[in-house]
Amino acid sequence: MALPPEPRNDAASHRGSRRSGRRPPRRAAAGRRTFTATLKALDDLAASGAKVSVRVTDLDRGTTVLAGDDYVTLPVAGLGVVPLLIEVAAGFEEGTLDPLEIIDRTIVGQVSGGGVWQHLRAPALPLTDLAVLTAAAGDELAANALLSRVGLPAVRARLESLGCTSTALLDGFRDVRGPDDAPHVALGSARELSQLFAALVNSQAVSAGVSAQVAEWLSLNHDLSLAAAATGLDPFRHENDEHGLLFVNKTGRDAGIRVEAGVLAGPRAGVAYALIVCFDDLSILHRVRAHEAFRTLGTELMEYVF
């Protein structure tokens, strides 16, 4: 992995979907932050046999801050719900989906993975609530319910319209994957995932309204245990941070798979980032080593934006 040249000085104008007002003058970010610790952590993971894909882009300049095998397509587990949420939000805006349409969970195959709907008494919920559960709690049953309503072909067509060629939602969530099932829930590359999150905060994913809706859902995400651990944000209440930190993210987890993509913006800079690590989950130590690499990235992202 290698860092790109120093970013250009022609910083783009601030986007309305981020924060109003201008930031204080920033220092030369590339010279100030080199992501040296992140590179070492990821190189160590790669040397141990893990597959790693990473991308960090400066939102104002549009330049690549950090990249390593960012074009490689890898499994991204639950992060694959982001294009599903985009399709649902687009359906709301276009009028093809009613946000208050009720979906009964009995029509959706039971899954015992992450989420809270399976523990709630309410047997049916409106689409808009299912989108919130999917984004905020990684609710697999809620995501499957959304997918049963919009269908895989619609999500794939939406990804194509967004120019995503290496990102795909392949299947819903399952407790057991048989030989006739897709091997993974979703695939993606760090490059496209970071670009997708940049499009969301820059109001360029389908439309300004769709971008804002999906970003609002994702801002409720409770999983701040990977790169986001370095932000110090409250996992249950971080959409309006008193220190002016704008943060939107989504994670993906499966056996031997850890993924996070998002946007982090502070007083001096804003970045879109994605990190995918596929590793041999042979012991808790292997898992902890992967998690530490995410937290190292998170720390250096915070240093970059502050």
C-alpha positions in Angstrom: 0.0 0.0 0.0 1.2 3.5 -0.8 0.0 7.0 -0.1 -0.9 9.2 -3.2 0.8 12.5 -3.9 -0.1 15.5 -1.8 -3.7 16.7 -2.4 -4.3 19.7 -4.8 -4.9 23.1 -3.3 -8.1 23.8 -5.3 -10.5 22.8 -2.5 -14.1 22.4 -3.7 -16.9 24.4 -2.2 -18.7 23.0 0.9 -21.8 20.9 0.2 -25.1 21.9 1.7 -25.8 18.4 3.0 -22.9 18.7 5.4 -22.6 21.7 7.6 -23.4 25.4 7.0 -20.7 28.0 7.4 -17.0 27.8 6.6 -14.3 25.8 8.4 -11.3 27.4 10.0 -8.3 27.5 7.7 -6.8 24.1 7.5 -3.2 22.9 7.5 -1.7 20.9 4.7 -3.4 17.6 5.5 -1.2 15.3 3.5 1.9 16.5 5.2 0.3 16.6 8.6 -1.2 13.1 8.5 0.3 10.1 6.7 -1.7 7.2 8.0 1.6 5.4 8.8 0.1 3.4 11.7 -2.9 2.3 9.6 -0.6 1.2 6.8 1.5 -0.9 9.2 -1.6 -2.5 10.8 -3.0 -3.4 7.4 0.3 -4.7 6.1 0.6 -6.9 9.1 -2.9 -8.2 8.5 -2.1 -8.9 4.8 1.1 -10.7 5.8 -0.9 -13.0 8.1 -3.1 -14.0 5.1 -6.0 -11.5 5.4 -7.5 -9.8 2.4 -7.6 -6.1 2.8 -9.1 -3.3 0.8 -9.0 0.4 1.9 -9.9 3.8 0.6 -9.9 7.2 2.1 -10.9 10.3 0.0 -10.8 14.0 1.0 -14.3 15.2 0.4 -13.4 18.9 -0.3 -10.5 18.2 -2.7 -11.8 14.9 -4.2 -8.3 13.5 -3.8 -7.3 10.1 -2.6 -5.7 10.2 0.8 -5.1 6.5 1.3 -5.7 3.5 -1.0 -4.7 -0.1 -0.9 -6.2 -2.7 -3.2 -9.3 -0.5 -3.2 -10.5 -1.9 -6.5 -10.7 -5.5 -5.2 -14.2 -6.9 -4.8 -14.7 -8.7 -1.5 -17.6 -9.8 0.7 -19.1 -6.9 2.7 -21.9 -8.7 4.7 -24.4 -6.3 6.2 -23.0 -3.3 4.6 -24.8 -4.5 1.5 -28.0 -3.0 3.0 -26.9 0.5 1.9 -28.0 0.1 -1.7 -31.2 -1.5 -0.5 -31.9 1.6 1.6 -31.2 3.8 -1.4 -33.7 1.9 -3.4 -36.3 2.1 -0.7 -35.8 5.9 -0.2 -36.0 6.3 -4.0 -39.3 4.4 -4.0 -40.7 6.7 -1.3 -39.7 9.8 -3.3 -41.0 8.4 -6.6 -44.3 7.3 -5.1 -43.8 3.6 -6.0 -43.6 2.7 -2.3 -45.8 3.9 0.6 -43.6 4.6 3.7 -46.6 3.5 5.8 -47.2 0.2 4.0 -47.3 -2.5 6.6 -45.2 -5.6 6.2 -45.9 -8.7 8.3 -42.8 -10.6 9.4 -44.6 -13.9 9.0 -44.2 -13.6 5.2 -40.4 -13.2 5.6 -38.2 -16.2 6.4 -37.1 -16.2 10.0 -33.5 -15.4 10.7 -31.9 -15.4 14.1 -29.0 -13.0 13.4 -28.6 -9.4 14.4 -31.4 -7.0 15.1 -34.3 -6.4 17.5 -37.5 -7.0 15.5 -37.5 -10.7 16.2 -37.7 -9.8 19.9 -40.5 -7.3 19.6 -44.2 -8.1 20.1 -45.2 -6.1 17.0 -45.7 -8.7 14.2 -45.9 -6.1 11.5 -44.3 -2.7 10.9 -44.4 0.0 8.2 -41.6 0.2 5.6 -40.2 3.4 7.0 -39.8 1.8 10.5 -38.1 -1.3 8.9 -35.6 1.1 7.1 -34.8 2.6 10.5 -34.3 -0.8 12.1 -32.1 -1.9 9.2 -29.9 1.2 9.3 -29.7 1.7 13.1 -29.6 -1.9 14.5 -28.4 -3.9 11.5 -31.7 -5.8 11.8 -31.5 -8.7 9.4 -35.2 -9.6 9.6 -36.2 -6.0 8.8 -33.7 -5.9 5.9 -35.2 -9.1 4.5 -38.6 -7.6 4.7 -37.5 -4.6 2.7 -35.9 -6.8 0.2 -39.0 -8.9 -0.2 -40.9 -5.8 -1.0 -38.5 -4.1 -3.5 -36.7 -7.2 -5.0 -33.1 -7.9 -5.9 -33.5 -6.8 -9.5 -34.5 -3.3 -8.5 -31.5 -3.0 -6.2 -29.2 -4.2 -8.9 -30.6 -1.8 -11.4 -30.3 1.0 -8.9 -26.6 0.2 -8.3 -26.0 0.2 -12.1 -27.6 3.6 -12.4 -25.3 4.9 -9.7 -22.3 3.6 -11.7 -21.4 0.8 -9.2 -19.9 -2.1 -11.1 -18.2 -4.0 -8.3 -20.8 -3.6 -5.6 -23.8 -6.0 -5.5 -26.5 -7.2 -3.1 -26.7 -10.9 -3.9 -29.2 -12.3 -1.4 -31.0 -11.7 1.9 -29.7 -12.8 5.2 -29.9 -16.5 6.0 -29.0 -18.6 9.1 -27.7 -21.3 6.8 -26.4 -20.9 3.2 -27.0 -24.0 1.1 -25.3 -24.9 -2.2 -28.1 -23.3 -4.2 -27.8 -20.0 -2.2 -25.5 -17.1 -3.0 -22.3 -17.5 -1.0 -22.5 -14.1 0.5 -25.1 -11.4 1.2 -23.2 -8.7 -0.7 -20.0 -7.9 -2.4 -18.2 -4.6 -2.8 -14.9 -2.7 -3.1 -13.5 -0.1 -0.8 -13.3 2.3 -3.7 -17.0 2.1 -4.7 -18.2 2.0 -1.1 -16.3 5.2 -0.2 -17.7 6.8 -3.4 -21.2 5.8 -2.5 -21.0 7.4 1.0 -19.4 10.5 -0.6 -22.4 10.7 -3.0 -24.8 10.4 -0.1 -23.5 13.4 1.9 -22.9 15.4 -1.3 -26.6 14.9 -2.3 -25.6 13.0 -5.5 -27.1 9.5 -4.8 -30.2 9.5 -6.9 -31.4 12.9 -5.7 -30.8 15.4 -2.9 -33.9 14.1 -1.1 -33.0 10.4 -1.4 -29.4 11.2 -0.3 -30.6 13.1 2.7 -33.1 10.3 3.7 -30.5 7.5 3.5 -27.9 9.6 5.3 -30.4 10.3 8.1 -31.2 6.7 8.5 -27.5 5.7 8.6 -26.7 8.5 11.1 -28.7 6.4 13.6 -26.4 3.4 13.3 -25.5 2.0 16.7 -22.4 0.1 15.7 -19.5 2.4 16.6 -17.2 -0.4 17.6 -14.8 -0.6 14.7 -13.2 2.5 13.1 -15.9 4.7 14.6 -14.7 3.8 18.2 -12.1 6.5 17.8 -14.8 9.2 17.5 -15.9 9.0 21.1 -19.5 9.4 20.0 -22.5 8.0 21.9 -23.6 5.0 19.9 -27.2 5.7 20.7 -27.3 9.5 20.2 -24.7 10.9 17.8 -26.6 12.6 14.9 -26.1 16.1 16.4 -22.7 16.1 18.0 -21.9 19.2 20.1 -18.3 19.3 18.9 -19.4 19.7 15.3 -18.4 16.2 14.1 -20.5 15.0 11.2 -20.5 11.2 11.1 -22.4 8.6 9.0 -21.4 5.0 8.8 -22.4 1.4 8.2 -20.7 -1.8 9.2 -20.8 -5.4 8.0 -20.0 -8.5 10.0 -19.9 -12.2 9.2 -17.5 -15.0 10.0 -14.1 -13.8 9.1 -15.5 -10.6 7.6 -15.3 -7.1 9.0 -16.3 -4.0 7.0 -17.0 -0.3 7.6 -17.7 2.6 5.3 -18.7 6.1 6.1 -18.1 9.8 6.1 -16.3 11.7 8.9 -16.1 15.5 8.9 -14.5 17.8 11.4 -13.4 21.5 11.6 -10.4 21.0 9.2 -11.5 18.3 6.7 -14.0 15.8 5.7 -13.3 12.3 4.4 -15.2 9.4 2.9 -13.7 6.0 3.9 -14.1 2.3 3.5 -12.1 -0.6 4.9 -12.8 -4.3 4.2 -10.9 -7.0 6.0 -11.5 -10.7 5.3 -9.5 -12.9 7.7 -9.2 -16.4 9.2 -11.3 -16.2 12.3 -9.4 -18.9 14.0 -9.4 -17.4 17.5 -10.4 -14.4 19.4 -6.9 -13.0 18.9 -7.3 -13.1 15.1 -10.5 -11.2 15.5 -9.1 -8.6 17.9 -6.2 -8.0 15.5 -8.6 -7.2 12.7 -10.6 -4.9 15.0 -7.5 -3.1 16.1 -6.7 -2.2 12.5 -10.1 -0.6 12.2 -9.5 1.4 15.3 -6.1 2.5 14.2 -7.7 3.8 11.0 -10.4 5.6 13.0 -7.8 7.3 15.2 -5.9 8.6 12.1 -9.1 9.7 10.4 -9.9 11.8 13.5 -6.4 13.3 13.4 -7.0 14.2 9.8 -10.3 15.9 10.2 -9.3 17.7 13.4 
